[in-house]
């Protein structure tokens, strides 16, 4: 069996200090993001940016630096307003799910 083709499925939870709870489920195949879902008790405007972020990450590199760059770039380009968390917090919980 070629281990590079094995799917890695994980879950992660992160409580932002003084902020909100973020949860992520993520799956990587061949070092690419095959599935990602972020939930929690945060607020985001516009709300559709979360679904758009998840869709944009599909097929992208599961490398932690690439994930961090993609998440930060996405929110910066959209001007998304996040209450109780930061783009880095979203990257952190996604990376943690991919690594678990």
Secondary structure, 3 states (H helix, E strand, C coil): CCHHHCCEEEEEEEECCCCCEEEEEEEEECCEEEEEEEEECCEEECCHHHHHHHHHHCCCECCHHHHHHHHHHHHHHHCCEEECCCHHHHHHHHHHHHHC
